[in-house]
Amino acid sequence: MMLCGLDRPNHYAFDFLVDLPKMTPHTQADVRAVAAFAQRVIHASDLELQLFVLAHGFFPADVGGRIGPSPTSDYTPWMQMLRRWAQDFVAEVEPRCAPSVRDMLMLQSISHRNLAV
């Protein structure tokens, strides 16, 4: 949504990019957890990525042929999707954050060119 320019402030309950320091401790913890998970995914090995994909329960690798465009013999498409999400999250959020929010989230700038999927 961000990349397409379809985001509108009234679509959300709050704007963590600016207001995180004013939010409740629980909300701050939730936002920090998402940012920390994105960073973990970015730096994860292929095995760690596969474990992240399977963390919510087993599904057969060939499920892509049943619910997606093509079958696959492994979890690579889901691993790639997860890594792309994490890279996009950090790449889009990091430059838009207020400096205090960037510090709270401990975001590290990334370059898509330096992180192969």
Summary of the structure (lengths in Angstrom):
residues: 117
radius of gyration: 16.2
end to end distance: 21.3
largest distance: 46.7
contacts: 271
relative contact order: 0.17
helix: 63%
strand: 0%
